[in-house]
Amino acid sequence: MRFRRAWAVAGAVAVLSVPAAAQAQTNLTSTTTGAYSYNWGDSNIKAADTKADNHSVYAEFTFKCIYEGESIVMRLENHNGAGSSTSAGPYYNCPFVKHRAGVDRLLQTDLLGPWVYPK
């Protein structure tokens, strides 16, 4: 009887570890002066403002819906000021392809972080 219990526990551990390996990398961050974006899981995104400079920030991201087969580009805006963040997701069956942070600067080129690729 002890052998069966030990085997069942070992089997449960092995089964639980398989889905985690199939998911996207978590907590990938794109940072620029005054903002950052990061993802958790394969379809949640956050845009955060880190500087009191009167500029809005955003996370620009692309995801691919499995059932539609096309890539969709979106922008998550945060107009709430320094120290704030906003998030979106999950987008079911639509994993991220890439994302980056941006600072919206009126009549100037936006400050952009590097693209990060969760998959």
C-alpha positions in Angstrom: 0.0 0.0 0.0 2.8 2.4 0.7 4.3 1.9 -2.7 1.0 2.9 -4.4 0.8 6.1 -2.4 4.3 7.1 -3.1 3.8 6.5 -6.8 0.6 8.5 -6.9 2.3 11.5 -5.2 5.3 11.3 -7.6 2.9 11.1 -10.6 0.9 14.2 -9.3 4.1 16.2 -9.0 5.2 15.3 -12.5 1.8 16.2 -14.0 1.8 19.5 -12.1 5.2 20.5 -13.5 4.4 20.0 -17.1 2.0 22.9 -17.7 4.3 25.4 -16.1 7.0 24.6 -18.7 4.6 25.2 -21.5 3.6 28.8 -20.4 5.3 32.0 -21.5 8.1 33.5 -19.5 6.7 35.6 -16.7 7.7 39.0 -15.5 9.5 40.1 -18.6 10.0 43.9 -18.3 10.6 46.6 -20.8 11.9 49.8 -19.2 12.5 53.4 -20.4 13.0 56.7 -18.5 9.7 57.2 -16.7 7.9 54.0 -17.5 8.0 50.2 -17.6 5.7 47.5 -18.9 5.7 43.9 -17.9 3.8 40.7 -18.5 2.8 37.8 -16.3 1.6 34.6 -17.7 1.1 34.6 -21.4 -1.6 37.2 -21.7 -1.6 39.8 -18.9 0.1 43.2 -19.3 0.9 46.2 -17.1 1.9 49.8 -17.8 3.5 51.8 -15.0 4.5 55.4 -14.6 7.7 55.9 -12.6 8.4 59.6 -13.0 6.6 62.8 -12.0 7.0 64.5 -15.4 3.4 65.1 -16.5 3.7 62.6 -19.3 1.3 59.7 -19.8 2.8 56.3 -20.3 1.7 53.2 -22.2 2.5 49.6 -22.9 2.5 48.7 -26.6 1.9 45.1 -27.2 1.2 42.5 -29.9 -0.6 39.2 -29.4 -1.7 36.5 -31.7 -5.1 34.9 -31.3 -4.9 31.2 -31.9 -8.5 30.9 -33.3 -8.1 33.9 -35.7 -4.5 33.3 -36.7 -3.6 37.0 -37.0 -1.5 39.3 -34.9 -3.2 42.2 -33.2 -1.4 45.4 -32.0 -2.8 47.3 -29.0 -1.8 50.1 -26.6 -2.6 50.1 -22.9 -2.7 53.8 -21.7 -1.9 55.0 -18.2 -2.8 58.7 -17.6 -2.9 58.5 -13.8 0.5 60.0 -12.9 3.7 59.0 -11.2 3.6 55.9 -9.1 0.4 54.5 -10.8 -0.1 51.5 -13.0 -2.8 50.0 -15.1 -3.2 46.4 -16.3 -5.2 44.4 -18.8 -5.8 40.8 -19.5 -6.0 37.9 -19.6 -6.6 37.6 -23.3 -7.7 34.0 -23.5 -6.2 31.9 -26.4 -4.2 35.1 -27.4 -0.6 34.8 -26.1 1.7 37.8 -26.4 4.3 38.0 -29.2 6.0 41.1 -27.8 5.6 44.3 -25.7 7.4 47.5 -24.7 7.0 50.5 -22.6 6.5 54.1 -23.9 6.3 57.6 -22.6 3.9 59.8 -24.5 5.6 63.2 -25.1 3.6 65.9 -26.9 5.3 67.2 -30.0 8.4 65.1 -29.4 9.4 61.6 -30.2 8.1 59.1 -27.6 10.6 57.5 -25.2 10.5 53.7 -25.9 11.8 50.7 -24.1 13.2 47.7 -25.9 10.8 45.1 -27.3 10.7 42.0 -25.1 9.4 38.6 -26.4 7.6 36.4 -23.9 7.6 33.3 -26.1 
